[in-house]
């Protein structure tokens, strides 16, 4: 029952939303181009998901999102660790990182298209920019919040700076880093779609634009729901990796819950 309960509650909420949606569309006689019924969206999804076109577009979006996500998160972890560990990086680099974050990425999108073209490269760069900062900030803050007493103990034992970093500081910041990685999933997906809105030959963003211009609302909603599923799967994968890699935090939480009971 404990495994089934987390699934039952959201399923009941989803069923209620569908019922209210269907009732509103039927009673208010809403046109399909404004808000189609759940049945119309389901028919559109069944027809659309059986065709190869949407999967080619989804592959393009997921590829740009994955490559940009990996690059942005990797760069964020490395630079966040350098800023946290080095006063030189903190003084010379951190202000420019904040300045870059303050720039609206939507405003930068046309410039990125000019520099990197209409292909997948510009989408990767946009995703990279959006994924970078949350991971960078969480890495920096997580490392700086390491218990100083543990650090002092290892220093007293003659441990090197690198050993202290990899044995104490990085594991201590792992939970914070994974929090940034989860935030970056949704931001990376937003970056890929925004870049496709500006200029692209393929992708789910292009499909959303076309369906919006054609007033094909069922297809538009189908594409949006597919994006939501992709984002959900991304979060679940990061959450799974968090439990496997940062296993000590999960074990501590489980022990605390058992004591509370």
C-alpha positions as CSV (number, residue, x, y, z in Angstrom):
1,X,0.0,0.0,0.0
2,X,2.9,2.4,0.7
3,X,4.1,2.0,-2.9
4,X,0.6,2.3,-4.4
5,X,-0.5,5.3,-2.4
6,X,1.8,7.9,-4.0
7,X,0.4,6.9,-7.4
8,X,-3.3,6.8,-6.3
9,X,-3.5,10.4,-5.0
10,X,-2.2,12.1,-8.1
11,X,-4.3,9.8,-10.3
12,X,-7.5,10.9,-8.4
13,X,-6.5,14.5,-8.8
14,X,-5.9,14.0,-12.6
15,X,-9.3,12.3,-12.9
16,X,-11.0,15.3,-11.2
17,X,-9.2,17.7,-13.5
18,X,-10.3,15.8,-16.6
19,X,-13.9,15.7,-15.3
20,X,-14.0,19.4,-14.6
21,X,-12.4,20.1,-18.0
22,X,-14.9,18.0,-19.9
23,X,-17.9,19.5,-18.0
24,X,-16.7,23.0,-18.6
25,X,-16.2,22.4,-22.4
26,X,-19.6,20.7,-22.7
27,X,-21.7,23.1,-20.6
28,X,-20.1,26.3,-21.9
29,X,-20.0,25.1,-25.5
30,X,-16.4,26.2,-25.9
31,X,-15.1,26.0,-29.5
32,X,-12.4,23.3,-30.1
33,X,-9.9,25.8,-31.4
34,X,-10.0,27.6,-28.0
35,X,-10.2,24.6,-25.7
36,X,-10.8,21.1,-27.0
37,X,-12.3,18.5,-24.8
38,X,-10.1,15.8,-23.2
39,X,-11.4,13.3,-25.7
40,X,-10.4,15.4,-28.7
41,X,-6.9,15.9,-27.2
42,X,-6.7,12.1,-26.6
43,X,-7.6,11.5,-30.2
44,X,-5.1,14.0,-31.4
45,X,-2.4,12.5,-29.2
46,X,-3.2,9.0,-30.5
47,X,-3.0,10.1,-34.1
48,X,0.1,12.3,-33.6
49,X,2.2,9.9,-31.5
50,X,1.7,7.2,-34.1
51,X,3.5,9.3,-36.7
52,X,7.2,9.6,-37.2
53,X,7.2,13.4,-37.5
54,X,6.6,14.3,-33.9
55,X,9.3,11.8,-32.8
56,X,11.9,13.4,-35.2
57,X,11.0,16.8,-33.7
58,X,11.2,15.4,-30.1
59,X,14.5,13.8,-30.9
60,X,15.9,17.1,-32.0
61,X,14.7,18.9,-28.9
62,X,15.9,16.2,-26.5
63,X,19.3,16.0,-28.2
64,X,19.9,19.8,-27.9
65,X,18.5,19.8,-24.4
66,X,20.7,16.8,-23.3
67,X,23.9,18.1,-24.8
68,X,23.3,21.7,-23.5
69,X,22.3,20.3,-20.1
70,X,25.5,18.2,-19.7
71,X,27.7,21.0,-20.8
72,X,26.0,23.7,-18.7
73,X,25.9,21.5,-15.6
74,X,29.5,20.3,-15.9
75,X,30.7,23.8,-16.5
76,X,28.6,25.0,-13.5
77,X,30.0,22.4,-11.1
78,X,33.6,23.1,-12.1
79,X,33.4,26.9,-12.0
80,X,31.3,26.8,-8.8
81,X,34.0,24.7,-7.1
82,X,36.8,27.0,-8.3
83,X,34.9,30.1,-7.1
84,X,34.2,28.5,-3.7
85,X,37.8,27.3,-3.3
86,X,39.7,30.3,-4.8
87,X,39.5,33.9,-3.7
88,X,41.1,34.9,-7.0
89,X,38.2,33.3,-9.0
90,X,35.7,34.7,-6.5
91,X,37.0,38.3,-7.0
92,X,37.6,38.2,-10.8
93,X,35.0,35.8,-12.1
94,X,31.9,35.8,-9.8
95,X,30.8,39.4,-10.7
96,X,30.7,38.5,-14.4
97,X,28.8,35.3,-13.7
98,X,26.2,37.3,-11.9
99,X,26.1,39.9,-14.7
100,X,25.6,37.1,-17.3
101,X,22.7,35.7,-15.2
102,X,21.1,39.1,-15.0
103,X,20.9,39.3,-18.8
104,X,17.5,38.1,-20.1
105,X,18.3,34.9,-22.1
106,X,15.3,35.5,-24.4
107,X,16.9,38.8,-25.4
108,X,20.2,37.0,-26.1
109,X,18.5,34.3,-28.2
110,X,18.6,36.3,-31.5
111,X,22.3,37.1,-31.0
112,X,23.0,33.4,-30.3
113,X,21.2,32.5,-33.5
114,X,23.4,35.0,-35.4
115,X,26.6,33.6,-33.9
116,X,25.8,29.8,-34.0
117,X,23.3,29.5,-36.8
118,X,19.9,27.9,-37.2
119,X,21.2,24.4,-36.4
120,X,21.4,22.5,-33.2
121,X,24.5,24.4,-32.0
122,X,22.5,27.6,-31.1
123,X,20.0,25.5,-29.1
124,X,22.8,23.8,-27.2
125,X,24.3,27.1,-26.3
126,X,20.9,28.5,-25.1
127,X,20.3,25.4,-22.9
128,X,23.9,25.7,-21.6
129,X,23.3,29.3,-20.5
130,X,20.1,28.5,-18.6
131,X,21.4,25.3,-16.9
132,X,24.7,26.8,-15.9
133,X,23.8,29.3,-13.1
134,X,21.6,27.2,-10.8
135,X,24.2,24.4,-10.8
136,X,27.0,26.9,-10.4
137,X,25.3,28.7,-7.4
138,X,24.3,25.5,-5.6
139,X,27.8,24.1,-6.0
140,X,29.4,27.2,-4.7
141,X,27.0,27.6,-1.7
142,X,27.2,23.8,-0.9
143,X,31.0,23.8,-0.8
144,X,31.1,26.9,1.4
145,X,28.6,25.5,3.8
146,X,30.9,22.5,4.6
147,X,31.3,22.0,8.4
148,X,34.6,23.8,9.2
149,X,35.2,21.5,12.2
150,X,35.5,18.5,9.8
151,X,37.9,20.5,7.6
152,X,40.0,21.5,10.6
153,X,40.3,17.8,11.7
154,X,41.6,16.7,8.3
155,X,44.0,19.6,8.2
156,X,45.3,18.7,11.7
157,X,45.9,15.2,10.4
158,X,48.0,16.6,7.5
159,X,45.5,16.0,4.7
160,X,46.2,17.9,1.5
161,X,43.8,20.5,0.1
162,X,42.7,18.2,-2.8
163,X,42.0,15.4,-0.3
164,X,39.9,17.7,1.9
165,X,38.0,18.8,-1.2
166,X,37.2,15.4,-2.5
167,X,36.7,13.6,0.8
168,X,34.8,16.3,2.8
169,X,33.7,19.3,0.8
170,X,32.4,17.7,-2.4
171,X,30.4,15.0,-0.6
172,X,29.0,17.6,1.8
173,X,27.8,19.7,-1.2
174,X,26.4,16.8,-3.2
175,X,22.9,17.3,-2.0
176,X,23.0,21.0,-2.9
177,X,24.5,20.2,-6.3
178,X,21.7,17.7,-7.2
179,X,19.1,20.3,-6.2
180,X,20.7,22.5,-8.8
181,X,20.7,19.7,-11.3
182,X,17.0,19.2,-10.9
183,X,16.2,22.9,-11.3
184,X,18.4,22.8,-14.5
185,X,16.2,20.1,-16.1
186,X,13.2,22.4,-16.4
187,X,15.3,25.4,-17.3
188,X,17.1,23.5,-20.0
189,X,13.9,22.4,-21.6
190,X,12.7,26.0,-21.5
191,X,16.0,27.1,-23.2
192,X,15.6,24.5,-26.0
193,X,12.0,25.6,-26.8
194,X,12.8,29.3,-26.6
195,X,15.7,28.8,-29.1
196,X,13.4,26.8,-31.4
197,X,10.8,29.6,-31.2
198,X,13.3,32.2,-32.4
199,X,14.7,30.2,-35.3
200,X,14.8,26.5,-36.0
201,X,14.1,24.0,-38.7
202,X,13.0,21.2,-36.4
203,X,12.0,20.6,-32.8
204,X,8.9,20.5,-30.6
205,X,9.0,24.3,-30.4
206,X,8.6,24.6,-34.1
207,X,5.6,22.1,-33.9
208,X,4.0,24.3,-31.2
209,X,4.4,27.4,-33.3
210,X,2.9,25.7,-36.4
211,X,0.0,24.3,-34.5
212,X,-0.7,27.6,-32.9
213,X,-0.7,29.4,-36.3
214,X,-3.1,26.8,-37.7
215,X,-5.3,27.0,-34.6
216,X,-4.7,23.3,-34.1
217,X,-5.2,23.4,-30.3
218,X,-5.4,19.6,-29.8
219,X,-2.0,19.1,-31.5
220,X,-0.6,22.1,-29.5
221,X,-1.7,20.6,-26.2
222,X,-0.4,17.2,-27.2
223,X,3.0,18.7,-27.8
224,X,2.9,20.6,-24.5
225,X,2.0,17.5,-22.6
226,X,4.8,15.6,-24.4
227,X,7.2,18.3,-23.2
228,X,5.8,17.9,-19.7
229,X,6.5,14.2,-19.8
230,X,10.0,14.7,-21.0
231,X,10.7,17.2,-18.1
232,X,9.1,14.8,-15.6
233,X,11.3,11.9,-16.8
234,X,14.4,14.1,-16.6
235,X,13.5,15.0,-13.0
236,X,12.9,11.4,-12.1
237,X,16.3,10.3,-13.6
238,X,18.1,13.0,-11.6
239,X,16.2,12.0,-8.5
240,X,17.2,8.4,-9.0
241,X,20.8,9.3,-9.5
242,X,20.7,11.4,-6.4
243,X,19.5,8.4,-4.3
244,X,22.1,6.2,-5.7
245,X,25.1,8.6,-5.6
246,X,24.3,10.6,-2.4
247,X,23.1,7.5,-0.6
248,X,24.2,8.7,2.8
249,X,21.6,11.5,2.9
250,X,18.8,9.1,1.9
251,X,19.9,6.7,4.6
252,X,20.0,9.5,7.2
253,X,16.5,10.6,6.1
254,X,15.1,7.1,6.4
255,X,16.7,6.6,9.8
256,X,15.1,9.9,11.0
257,X,11.7,8.9,9.7
258,X,11.9,5.5,11.4
259,X,12.8,7.3,14.7
260,X,9.9,9.8,14.3
261,X,7.5,6.9,13.9
